[in-house]
Amino acid sequence: MKQHSVTIPMHARKRIALVAHDNKKKDLLDWARFNRENLARHELWATGTTGQVLSTELDLYIQPLQSGPLGGDQQLGAKISVGEIDILIFFWDPLAQLPHDPDVRALLRLAAVWNIPVATNRASADFLFSSPLMDSTYPREVPDYESYRQRDIP
């Protein structure tokens, strides 16, 4: 059976989540400094220490969440699933073993389920932010999960 989709508009003022593992916080801060003016045009969310560092260093209001290992990744995942986050910028460290790896995987999975753009490093964030779609409304297509919600449970 063909799955239908629904269109969810991403407005010109995007709701952006900013996350970085400890070994990548400096990279995210450098990228955010370079993109400060562009970031200031959007609504920003961040987990724990990442948000504190970015807010202080960039003099921008960033809506805070818990630290990732304390539930911040799950808070972001919940916001993605109810349509409150449009873009995820997540500078993660692919070489570090982290105790909250399952939370990280769940966050990235939800971004894929709800079809939101994800940047995981400076190059992908640069490409995403240089897109002409960043400053316009974008009709994001999301699978219509209603049939999944209404499925028969044995």
C-alpha positions as CSV (number, residue, x, y, z in Angstrom):
1,M,0.0,0.0,0.0
2,K,1.3,3.4,-1.0
3,Q,1.9,5.7,2.0
4,H,0.5,9.2,1.5
5,S,2.2,12.3,2.8
6,V,1.3,15.6,4.3
7,T,2.9,18.9,3.8
8,I,4.1,20.9,6.8
9,P,5.3,24.4,6.0
10,M,8.7,25.4,7.4
11,H,8.4,29.2,7.6
12,A,11.2,31.6,6.7
13,R,12.0,32.0,10.4
14,K,13.2,28.5,11.2
15,R,13.2,26.8,14.6
16,I,16.8,25.5,14.8
17,A,18.2,23.1,17.4
18,L,21.9,23.4,18.1
19,V,23.7,20.5,19.8
20,A,27.4,19.5,20.1
21,H,29.3,16.8,21.9
22,D,32.0,18.1,24.2
23,N,34.8,17.4,21.6
24,K,32.8,19.4,19.0
25,K,31.6,22.4,21.0
26,K,34.5,24.6,19.8
27,D,33.8,23.6,16.1
28,L,30.1,24.5,16.6
29,L,31.0,27.8,18.3
30,D,33.4,28.7,15.5
31,W,30.7,27.9,12.9
32,A,28.0,29.8,14.9
33,R,30.2,32.9,15.2
34,F,30.7,32.9,11.4
35,N,26.9,32.5,11.0
36,R,25.8,34.7,13.9
37,E,23.8,37.2,11.8
38,N,21.9,34.4,10.0
39,L,21.3,32.6,13.3
40,A,19.9,35.7,14.8
41,R,17.0,35.7,12.3
42,H,15.8,32.4,13.5
43,E,14.4,30.8,16.8
44,L,17.2,28.9,18.5
45,W,17.1,26.0,20.9
46,A,20.1,24.2,22.4
47,T,21.0,21.5,24.9
48,G,22.7,22.2,28.2
49,T,26.3,23.4,28.0
50,T,26.1,24.0,24.2
51,G,23.4,26.5,24.7
52,Q,25.2,28.3,27.6
53,V,28.4,28.6,25.6
54,L,26.7,29.8,22.4
55,S,24.4,32.2,24.2
56,T,27.2,33.8,26.2
57,E,29.7,33.9,23.3
58,L,27.3,35.1,20.6
59,D,25.1,37.3,22.8
60,L,22.0,35.6,21.3
61,Y,18.9,34.3,23.1
62,I,18.9,30.5,22.9
63,Q,16.1,28.6,24.5
64,P,17.7,26.2,26.9
65,L,17.1,22.5,27.3
66,Q,18.7,19.9,29.6
67,S,22.2,18.7,28.9
68,G,22.1,15.8,26.4
69,P,22.9,13.0,28.8
70,L,20.4,14.4,31.3
71,G,17.5,14.3,28.8
72,G,18.2,17.2,26.4
73,D,18.4,14.9,23.4
74,Q,15.1,13.4,24.3
75,Q,13.5,16.8,24.8
76,L,14.7,17.8,21.3
77,G,13.3,14.5,19.9
78,A,9.9,15.3,21.5
79,K,10.0,18.8,20.0
80,I,10.8,17.3,16.5
81,S,7.9,14.8,16.8
82,V,5.4,17.5,17.5
83,G,6.7,19.8,14.8
84,E,8.4,22.4,17.0
85,I,11.9,22.0,15.4
86,D,12.6,22.6,11.7
87,I,16.4,22.0,11.5
88,L,18.9,20.1,13.6
89,I,22.5,21.2,13.7
90,F,24.2,18.4,15.6
91,F,28.0,18.4,15.7
92,W,28.6,15.0,17.0
93,D,31.8,13.1,17.7
94,P,31.8,9.9,15.6
95,L,34.9,8.6,17.4
96,A,33.8,9.0,21.0
97,Q,31.9,6.3,22.8
98,L,29.2,8.1,24.8
99,P,27.0,6.6,27.6
100,H,24.0,8.3,26.0
101,D,24.6,6.9,22.4
102,P,21.1,5.4,22.3
103,D,19.6,8.9,23.0
104,V,21.7,10.3,20.1
105,R,20.6,7.6,17.7
106,A,17.0,8.2,18.7
107,L,17.3,11.9,18.1
108,L,18.8,11.3,14.6
109,R,16.1,8.7,13.9
110,L,13.3,11.2,14.8
111,A,14.9,13.8,12.5
112,A,14.7,11.2,9.7
113,V,11.2,10.1,10.5
114,W,9.9,13.7,10.4
115,N,12.0,14.7,7.4
116,I,13.9,17.6,8.9
117,P,17.3,18.7,7.6
118,V,20.2,17.6,9.7
119,A,23.8,18.9,9.6
120,T,26.4,16.9,11.5
121,N,29.5,18.8,10.8
122,R,30.7,22.2,9.6
123,A,30.6,21.3,5.9
124,S,27.0,20.1,6.0
125,A,26.0,23.1,8.2
126,D,27.6,25.4,5.6
127,F,25.7,23.8,2.7
128,L,22.5,23.9,4.7
129,F,22.8,27.5,5.7
130,S,23.9,28.6,2.2
131,S,20.7,27.1,0.7
132,P,18.2,29.7,-0.7
133,L,15.5,27.6,1.1
134,M,16.8,28.9,4.5
135,D,15.2,32.2,4.1
136,S,11.9,31.2,2.6
137,T,8.9,29.0,3.4
138,Y,9.6,25.4,2.5
139,P,6.8,22.8,2.0
140,R,8.3,19.9,4.0
141,E,6.7,16.5,3.0
142,V,6.2,14.1,5.8
143,P,4.7,10.6,5.5
144,D,1.1,10.5,6.8
145,Y,1.5,8.3,9.8
146,E,-2.3,8.1,10.5
147,S,-2.5,4.6,9.1
148,Y,0.3,3.6,11.5
149,R,-1.5,5.2,14.4
150,Q,-4.8,3.5,13.5
151,R,-3.3,0.0,12.9
152,D,-4.8,-3.1,14.5
153,I,-2.9,-4.3,17.5
154,P,-2.9,-8.1,17.8
